């Protein structure tokens, strides 16, 4: 997945998470599942940026 694709996916999942919180609340299983998935995507982009930064140096 490219950087742009990953950032787009993060934005889509972020919106999905907001909708889930509004509909079901913070402690709902679906909200928690989406939140964990978003966490994983954020970790991926952080790793991508870390590797990119270290390749430049």
DSSP file (Angstrom, degrees, kcal/mol; ACC not computed):
  #  RESIDUE AA STRUCTURE BP1 BP2  ACC     N-H-->O    O-->H-N    N-H-->O    O-->H-N    TCO  KAPPA ALPHA  PHI   PSI    X-CA   Y-CA   Z-CA
    1    1 A X              0   0    0      0, 0.0     2,-0.0     0, 0.0     0, 0.0   0.000 360.0 360.0 360.0 132.0    0.0    0.0    0.0
    2    2 A X     >  -     0   0    0      1,-0.1     4,-2.6     4,-0.0     5,-0.2  -0.260 360.0-105.8 -75.9 167.0    1.4    3.4   -1.0
    3    3 A X  H  > S+     0   0    0      1,-0.2     4,-2.6     2,-0.2     5,-0.2   0.931 121.9  48.8 -57.6 -46.9    1.7    6.3    1.4
    4    4 A X  H  > S+     0   0    0      1,-0.2     4,-2.3     2,-0.2    -1,-0.2   0.910 111.5  48.9 -62.9 -42.6   -1.2    8.1   -0.3
    5    5 A X  H  > S+     0   0    0      2,-0.2     4,-2.4     1,-0.2    -1,-0.2   0.903 112.0  49.5 -62.4 -41.3   -3.4    5.0   -0.2
    6    6 A X  H  X S+     0   0    0     -4,-2.6     4,-2.5     2,-0.2    -2,-0.2   0.913 110.8  48.9 -65.7 -43.1   -2.6    4.5    3.5
    7    7 A X  H  X S+     0   0    0     -4,-2.6     4,-2.1     2,-0.2    -1,-0.2   0.893 111.9  49.6 -64.0 -39.3   -3.4    8.1    4.4
    8    8 A X  H  X S+     0   0    0     -4,-2.3     4,-2.3    -5,-0.2    -2,-0.2   0.912 110.8  49.7 -64.3 -42.0   -6.7    7.8    2.5
    9    9 A X  H  X S+     0   0    0     -4,-2.4     4,-2.6     1,-0.2     5,-0.2   0.903 108.7  52.8 -63.1 -41.5   -7.5    4.6    4.3
   10   10 A X  H  X S+     0   0    0     -4,-2.5     4,-2.4     1,-0.2    -1,-0.2   0.921 109.9  48.6 -59.3 -44.3   -6.7    6.2    7.7
   11   11 A X  H  X S+     0   0    0     -4,-2.1     4,-2.1     2,-0.2    -2,-0.2   0.913 111.7  48.7 -64.4 -42.5   -9.1    9.1    6.8
   12   12 A X  H  X S+     0   0    0     -4,-2.3     4,-2.1     1,-0.2    -2,-0.2   0.919 114.2  45.2 -63.4 -43.6  -11.9    6.7    5.8
   13   13 A X  H  X S+     0   0    0     -4,-2.6     4,-2.5     2,-0.2    -1,-0.2   0.851 109.3  56.7 -69.7 -34.1  -11.5    4.6    8.9
   14   14 A X  H  X S+     0   0    0     -4,-2.4     4,-2.2    -5,-0.2    -1,-0.2   0.922 109.0  45.9 -61.5 -44.2  -11.4    7.8   11.1
   15   15 A X  H  X S+     0   0    0     -4,-2.1     4,-2.3     2,-0.2    -2,-0.2   0.905 111.6  52.2 -64.7 -41.5  -14.7    8.9    9.7
   16   16 A X  H  X S+     0   0    0     -4,-2.1     4,-2.2     1,-0.2    -2,-0.2   0.895 108.9  50.9 -60.4 -40.8  -16.1    5.4   10.3
   17   17 A X  H  X S+     0   0    0     -4,-2.5     4,-2.6     2,-0.2    -2,-0.2   0.918 108.4  50.9 -63.7 -44.5  -14.9    5.5   13.9
   18   18 A X  H  X S+     0   0    0     -4,-2.2     4,-2.3     1,-0.2    -2,-0.2   0.921 111.1  48.7 -59.5 -44.2  -16.6    8.9   14.5
   19   19 A X  H  X S+     0   0    0     -4,-2.3     4,-2.2     1,-0.2    -1,-0.2   0.898 110.9  50.6 -63.2 -40.4  -19.9    7.6   13.1
   20   20 A X  H  X>S+     0   0    0     -4,-2.2     4,-3.4     2,-0.2     5,-0.8   0.908 110.2  49.3 -64.8 -42.0  -19.6    4.5   15.3
   21   21 A X  H  X5S+     0   0    0     -4,-2.6     4,-1.5     3,-0.2    -2,-0.2   0.921 112.4  48.4 -62.4 -43.5  -19.0    6.5   18.4
   22   22 A X  H  <5S+     0   0    0     -4,-2.3    -1,-0.2    -5,-0.2    -2,-0.2   0.865 121.3  35.7 -65.1 -36.2  -21.9    8.8   17.6
   23   23 A X  H  <5S+     0   0    0     -4,-2.2    -2,-0.2    -5,-0.2    -1,-0.2   0.869 136.5  13.7 -84.9 -39.2  -24.2    5.8   17.0
   24   24 A X  H  <5S-     0   0    0     -4,-3.4    -3,-0.2    -5,-0.2     3,-0.2   0.591  99.5-119.1-119.4 -14.7  -23.1    3.2   19.5
   25   25 A X    ><< -     0   0    0     -4,-1.5     3,-0.7    -5,-0.8    -1,-0.2  -0.223  37.6 -68.8  94.7 171.2  -20.8    5.0   22.0
   26   26 A X  T 3  S+     0   0    0      1,-0.2    -1,-0.2    -5,-0.1    -5,-0.1   0.768 125.6  51.2 -72.5 -28.2  -17.2    4.5   23.1
   27   27 A X  T 3  S+     0   0    0     -3,-0.2    -1,-0.2    -6,-0.1     2,-0.1   0.365  78.8 119.8 -98.2   5.4  -17.6    1.1   24.7
   28   28 A X    <>  -     0   0    0     -3,-0.7     4,-2.4     1,-0.1     5,-0.2  -0.444  69.3-126.6 -70.4 142.7  -19.4   -0.7   21.9
   29   29 A X  H  > S+     0   0    0      1,-0.2     4,-2.4     2,-0.2     5,-0.2   0.882 110.0  50.7 -58.5 -41.0  -17.6   -3.7   20.4
   30   30 A X  H  > S+     0   0    0      2,-0.2     4,-2.5     1,-0.2    -1,-0.2   0.911 110.1  49.8 -64.7 -43.0  -17.8   -2.4   16.9
   31   31 A X  H  > S+     0   0    0      1,-0.2     4,-2.5     2,-0.2    -2,-0.2   0.919 112.0  48.1 -61.0 -44.4  -16.4    1.0   17.9
   32   32 A X  H  X S+     0   0    0     -4,-2.4     4,-2.4     2,-0.2    -2,-0.2   0.896 110.5  51.6 -64.8 -40.5  -13.5   -0.7   19.7
   33   33 A X  H  X S+     0   0    0     -4,-2.4     4,-2.1     2,-0.2    -2,-0.2   0.929 112.2  45.7 -61.8 -45.8  -12.8   -3.0   16.7
   34   34 A X  H  X S+     0   0    0     -4,-2.5     4,-2.6     1,-0.2    -2,-0.2   0.906 111.7  52.8 -64.1 -41.3  -12.7    0.0   14.4
   35   35 A X  H  X S+     0   0    0     -4,-2.5     4,-2.3     1,-0.2    -2,-0.2   0.907 109.4  48.0 -61.6 -43.1  -10.5    1.9   16.8
   36   36 A X  H  X S+     0   0    0     -4,-2.4     4,-2.0     2,-0.2    -1,-0.2   0.892 111.2  51.0 -65.5 -39.2   -8.0   -0.9   17.0
   37   37 A X  H  X S+     0   0    0     -4,-2.1     4,-1.9     2,-0.2    -2,-0.2   0.922 110.2  49.3 -62.9 -44.4   -7.9   -1.2   13.2
   38   38 A X  H  X S+     0   0    0     -4,-2.6     4,-2.5     1,-0.2    -2,-0.2   0.897 107.2  55.7 -62.1 -40.5   -7.2    2.5   13.0
   39   39 A X  H  X S+     0   0    0     -4,-2.3     4,-2.3     1,-0.2    -1,-0.2   0.919 106.9  50.6 -56.0 -44.4   -4.4    2.2   15.6
   40   40 A X  H  X S+     0   0    0     -4,-2.0     4,-2.0     1,-0.2    -1,-0.2   0.893 109.7  49.4 -62.5 -40.8   -2.8   -0.4   13.3
   41   41 A X  H  X S+     0   0    0     -4,-1.9     4,-2.1     2,-0.2    -1,-0.2   0.895 110.0  51.3 -65.4 -40.0   -3.0    1.8   10.3
   42   42 A X  H  X S+     0   0    0     -4,-2.5     4,-2.3     1,-0.2    -2,-0.2   0.902 108.5  51.4 -64.5 -40.9   -1.5    4.7   12.2
   43   43 A X  H  X S+     0   0    0     -4,-2.3     4,-2.5     1,-0.2    -1,-0.2   0.908 108.2  53.2 -61.7 -41.1    1.4    2.5   13.4
   44   44 A X  H  X S+     0   0    0     -4,-2.0     4,-2.3     1,-0.2    -2,-0.2   0.920 110.4  45.7 -60.2 -44.5    2.0    1.5    9.7
   45   45 A X  H  X S+     0   0    0     -4,-2.1     4,-2.5     2,-0.2    -1,-0.2   0.878 111.6  52.7 -69.9 -35.5    2.2    5.1    8.6
   46   46 A X  H  X S+     0   0    0     -4,-2.3     4,-2.5     2,-0.2    -1,-0.2   0.919 110.5  47.4 -63.4 -42.4    4.5    6.0   11.5
   47   47 A X  H  X S+     0   0    0     -4,-2.5     4,-2.7     2,-0.2     5,-0.2   0.899 110.7  52.7 -63.8 -40.4    6.8    3.1   10.5
   48   48 A X  H  X S+     0   0    0     -4,-2.3     4,-2.5     1,-0.2    -2,-0.2   0.938 112.1  44.4 -59.9 -48.2    6.7    4.2    6.9
   49   49 A X  H  X S+     0   0    0     -4,-2.5     4,-2.5     2,-0.2    -2,-0.2   0.879 112.4  52.6 -66.1 -37.9    7.8    7.7    7.9
   50   50 A X  H  X S+     0   0    0     -4,-2.5     4,-2.3     2,-0.2    -2,-0.2   0.934 112.0  45.1 -63.0 -46.2   10.4    6.4   10.3
   51   51 A X  H  X S+     0   0    0     -4,-2.7     4,-1.7     2,-0.2    -2,-0.2   0.912 113.2  50.6 -64.1 -41.9   12.0    4.3    7.5
   52   52 A X  H  X S+     0   0    0     -4,-2.5     4,-1.2    -5,-0.2    -2,-0.2   0.909 111.3  48.3 -62.1 -42.5   11.8    7.1    5.0
   53   53 A X  H  X S+     0   0    0     -4,-2.5     4,-1.4     1,-0.2     3,-0.3   0.911 111.9  48.7 -64.5 -43.5   13.5    9.5    7.4
   54   54 A X  H  < S+     0   0    0     -4,-2.3    -1,-0.2     1,-0.2    -2,-0.2   0.769 105.9  57.5 -71.5 -25.6   16.3    7.0    8.2
   55   55 A X  H  < S+     0   0    0     -4,-1.7    -1,-0.2     1,-0.2    -2,-0.2   0.814 104.7  52.4 -72.3 -29.3   16.9    6.3    4.5
   56   56 A X  H  <        0   0    0     -4,-1.2    -2,-0.2    -3,-0.3    -1,-0.2   0.886 360.0 360.0 -72.2 -39.5   17.6   10.0    3.9
   57   57 A X     <        0   0    0     -4,-1.4    -1,-0.2     0, 0.0    -2,-0.2   0.468 360.0 360.0 -76.7 360.0   20.1   10.2    6.7
